[in-house]
Amino acid sequence: MSVSTFLDPEQWLSPSAGPRYVQLRRRLEQGIADGVLPANSSLPPERELADMTDLSRVTVRKAIHELVEKGLIIQRQGSGSFVREAEPKVEQSLSHLTSFTQDMSRRGMETTSSWLERGIFMPSPDEVIALALSTGESVARITRLREAGGRPMAIERAALPLDILPNPLEVTTSLYELLDASGQRPVRAVQKISAVNLPAKDAELLGVAEGTAGLSIKRTSFLENGRVAEYTQSLYRGDAYDFVAELRLSNA
């Protein structure tokens, strides 16, 4: 599909779909995601975009400015606007129980975390069920925005029984390193992976547009004796991660 056909306003512009610059920004984002506007390609000049979309140049300029702020478009003085080349995805194995810090370190990527929540709380209904808690028990909960290579990658929300993590403030880098030191590191886990469209708050934290595709992972981890040690709910950027599992053919 040509760019002019893709940007034909009859296909996407609607009086009831919000500000026109927002509709154009979303259409351009879709074009980038679908490959209509491939990486390193140049955008048509503002005047041509205005003609293609029947929008004013001010509206076009505002839409492009937002794409620049999101890091999808780069502007080069005297050359125009270009689609930024996407950063390579990180592959994470589903066959081994490792921490985010360990995964990224093996790839030579420096990790940082921003604390969103850390302390002792009353558990949510999901946490009560997953951790098999008794009535009135509290949980240690840590929620972090995880970053690697200078970009946000995931939001992790982990809940643990208090006898396994008595003081959540002791978690400074890797949760699993701390649990390992106390002899409470999980040895196996069950994960459920679902495709989601990121809500506004989480999308903002991850640096992507609201509604962008993401991956939801709910993981229940177990100690060697079979006890549940951790329940984690994570949201990953869909454009940053590929999850890989090795499968073996059964002889049965």
C-alpha positions, 0 to 999 in steps of 0.5 A: 500500500502506498503512503498516500493511499494509507493516509487517505482521510476517508479511511481513518479520519472521523469527527467523533474520534478526537482531535485531528492531530491525535488521529493523524498521529495514531494513523502514522503510528499504525503505518510505522507498526505495519511497515507502510512507513518502514524504518529509516524511510523519510516522511513526506514533507509537511505540505504533502502530508497536509494535501494527502490528509486534508489537514492543516500544516499546523495539525500535521506539524503537531502530530509529527512533534508528538511522534518525535517526543515518543521517539518514533520519528527523528528530524534531521536539520535540512533533510526532513523527518525519518522513521527511527529504526526500532531497537532489537528485541530481547529474547527471554527463555521460558525454560529457565527461572531467572531474574530480570537482572540476570537476563539483562546482565547475560546480554551485557545490558546495564539495568536500572529500576524505578520504585513504584511501590515497596512495602507491606500491604494487605493482599489483593484477592489474586494474591491471597489465592496465589500465595495461599494466605490465611485471613488477615495475613499481609504481603511484602509487595514490590513494584518496579519499572525495569529498564535496560539499555537506557529504555523502559522494558517492563513493569513488575509487581511481585508479592511474597509472604512475609516470612520469605521477604520480611523487609521489602526495603532490603530489595535494592537490585535483584530480588532473586539474589536476596532470596538466594542469600536467605535460602528462599530462592524459588526453583520452579514456576508456572507462567501464564502469558497473555496479549494485552493492550496497554492502559494509559498509565502503564503505557506512559511508564513504558514510553509507548502509546496508549493501547500499544500491544504488550505482554502480560505475564502472571507467574507463581514461583515455588520453593523446592519443598513445593511451597508458593514463594512469589506471585508476580504480575508483569507487563512487558513492552511488546516491541521489546521482548520475544519469549522463546521456549524449547520444545521436545518431542515426547516418545509416548 
